[in-house]
Amino acid sequence: MKLLPTLMLAACALACQTHVAAQDWPAKPVRILVGSAPGGGTDAMARAVADRLGPLLKQPVVVENRPGVSNTLAADVTAKATDGHTMVMGVSTAHAIAPHLLKLGYDNNKDLVPVVFVGAVPNVLVVNNALPVDSVQSLIKLAKSQPGKLNYATSGAGSTQHIAAELFKDQAGVFITHIPYRGSGPALVDLVGGQVQLSFDTMPSVIGQIKNGRIKALAVAAARRNPQLPDVPTMAEAGLKGVEMSAWYGIYMPASTPKAVQERVYTEVTKVLAMPETQTRLSAIGADLTPMTPAQFAQFHTAENKRYSDLIAKKNIKLD
């Protein structure tokens, strides 16, 4: 009992220190790491947040691209960061798919904590303009006539693009060859240039190229049509049920991050996402903004990991 006053004083001191730490944070520029090259959906999401977050935090917020290893390189660096000012714009590729296909250098469920859910975007089946197809069914017919000769690009093995294409191959009964890249940006360059013929890329990566006529959109891998592409059918409308795939994005921080700092990041990023200019910017690239509390995001993270784990096992999906 004699220790009780001492313990209470220590607890109060710790609580005060935590409060002060949260009030003083950030003490220097904040980094948002991105696991893919510039020009992709994850990069677009990170920059939409970073551009408005800096003034709220009164410190620069810098987006840093660390492409590689199915988007997990940035997550790995973040999980091991000790500077207190590093976070990652997580994507389903890294935080729900790769853990079931790769041996990671960090624990996806223990070393990182989901803090703010940002939004989700559908994958879109797009093809090079020179490919003589104008629908999903004509693409299937062409692929069946040339087994293995058509190539599909992805932002990396184990990405949502990869999973969507494997579902498509399974449902359509075709064989097309996987060409993984270090991000959607370089993959899109080769798609436009004709080095690869098709992709199931995310809406932010391809919407600009679709609208300027440099590639053709055949179908949206979603349950309903996207307002940005109202004339493009869903995969189900095009004759293939079960080929639905979206990429989701959210900010993760090292598990060692003080709870008060996590709450500060959640509060400020939520303000950014509520800004009309941010909503307009993200809606223009087909994003669906669905607010979640940190607890809801944590539950979503767990549920998505189970969903992809089951899907990967059922379809026997492996890295090339």
DAPEGI-V728677 format. One record per backbone hydrogen bond with DSSP energy under -1.0 kcal/mol. NH is the residue of the N-H (numbers start at 1). CO is the residue of the C=O. If there is no record, write none. Layout:
((NH,CO) (NH,CO))
This chain:
((4,1) (7,3) (8,4) (9,5) (10,6) (11,7) (12,8) (13,9) (14,10) (15,11) (16,12) (17,13) (18,14) (19,15) (20,16) (21,17) (22,18) (23,19) (24,20) (25,21) (30,60) (31,85) (32,62) (33,87) (34,64) (44,40) (45,41) (46,42) (47,43) (48,44) (49,45) (50,46) (51,47) (53,49) (54,50) (57,53) (58,54) (59,54) (62,30) (64,32) (66,34) (68,35) (72,69) (73,68) (76,72) (77,73) (78,74) (79,75) (80,76) (81,78) (87,31) (88,252) (89,33) (90,88) (90,250) (92,248) (95,91) (96,92) (97,92) (98,93) (100,97) (101,98) (102,98) (111,107) (113,253) (115,251) (116,251) (118,249) (119,249) (120,288) (121,247) (123,245) (124,201) (125,219) (126,199) (127,216) (128,197) (131,128) (133,131) (139,135) (140,136) (141,137) (142,138) (143,139) (144,140) (145,141) (148,175) (149,146) (152,177) (153,198) (154,179) (159,156) (163,159) (164,160) (165,161) (166,162) (167,163) (168,164) (169,165) (170,166) (171,167) (172,168) (173,169) (174,169) (177,150) (179,152) (181,154) (187,183) (188,184) (189,185) (190,186) (191,187) (192,188) (193,189) (195,190) (196,190) (197,151) (198,151) (199,126) (203,122) (206,202) (207,203) (210,206) (211,207) (212,208) (213,210) (214,209) (215,209) (216,127) (218,125) (219,125) (220,233) (221,123) (222,220) (229,226) (232,229) (235,220) (238,234) (239,236) (240,235) (244,242) (245,221) (247,121) (249,119) (250,90) (251,116) (252,88) (253,113) (255,111) (257,254) (262,258) (263,259) (264,260) (265,261) (266,262) (267,263) (268,264) (269,265) (270,266) (271,267) (272,268) (273,269) (274,270) (275,272) (279,275) (280,276) (281,277) (282,278) (283,279) (284,280) (286,283) (287,282) (288,120) (297,293) (298,294) (299,295) (300,296) (301,297) (302,298) (303,299) (304,300) (305,301) (306,302) (307,303) (308,304) (309,305) (310,306) (311,307) (312,308) (313,309) (314,310) (315,311) (317,312))
